[in-house]
Amino acid sequence: MTVSKAHTIADLARIAGVDKSTVSRALNDSPLIAAATKERIREIAEQHDFQMNVPAQRLSRRQSNVVGLVRFDWGKGLKMLDMFMLEIMGGISLGLSEHGYELLVLQAKIDDPTWASRYLESGRADGFIMLSASCTPELLNELGAARAPLVVWGAPAQNGDYSSVSGESFEGGRIATEYLLATGRRRIAFLGGPSSASEVEDRRRGYEAAHAAAGLEADAALAVHATWEQPEASAAAAIDTLFARDPAFDAVFANSDLFALGAIDALRAHGRRVPEDVAVVGYDDISVAAYANPPLTTIRQDGLLIGTLLARTLVQQLETGAVTNVTIPAELVVRESA
């Protein structure tokens, strides 16, 4: 007996007695299809020598199986892909590959409102991953309202328009400051990123809450800010500002490990020892933090895990329409800088 060959998904759907969308989802291992149905359709596909035409399938669904990691051209040479972001990118690539997607790093202009629709309508990208530090809340809200498939690192959606993965920034700020206070430090400087960033303000609120819990008041003169564009150099400049304001500080809580490394260099330039004179706590636990001089005490955020969660969250939104917000915990890693 000769077994007929199925050339199209429509052929398979007719043989299996289901609609084409069910066949397509089953062959793509969609969670929307029951395991028994997937197995039956795959068996029929094998029996009828079905070979999936991937380019045609993607075209018919206007789907590229490509996700865009968006960078924005601010005209300032923004270096978004620092060590922490490279670790996140590795996790994104890994997470996407698990689901048959590929990663495209794309450059967009912050004042161009059409870039997202161009990529979606042309089929060059199915959705986007964005980093809150590189864009404005207004832009995120616009994209969410336009229903662009979107997941954001670092900025939980307030209105449910887009998915997000974020850290427990308030807890991170509280834990770091609480630890420094427990070691006897009392003049703790806050070295934050841009004050417009929600995670920076959350970490500052945690810093202030730890002071309040200890019966102390955080000194506003000890709060300074650096920029993401040139983290080490701008952190060093912020330390210079602290010395000009009040050189009696005995600790620094820095909002990134790169800020912390820049702060340590600046402290040494001012004749201060770390941690004997000034203790330093960073944030992120990038791969080089353990090899700094001295090894850096920091709040750990697992970049590989973050990237994997960003990828999985977006794929879930693409396949099911579910918009979710995922939070990862903050963890203190004690080394020699504090």
Secondary structure by P-SEA (a helix, b strand, c coil): cbbbbbccaaaaaaaacccaaaaaaaaaccccccaaaaaaaaaaaaaaccccaaaaaaaaaccccbbbbcccccccccccccaaaaaaaaaaaaaaaaacbbbbbbbbbcccccaaaaaaaaccccccccccccccaaaaaaaaaacccccccccccccccccccccaaaaaaaaaaaaaaaacccbbbbbccccccaaaaaaaaaaaaaaaaacbbbbcccbbbbbcccaaaaaaaaaaaaaaccccccccccccaaaaaaaaaaaaaacccccccbbbbbccccccccccccccccccccaaaaaaaaaaaaaaaaaccccbbbbbbbbbbbcccc
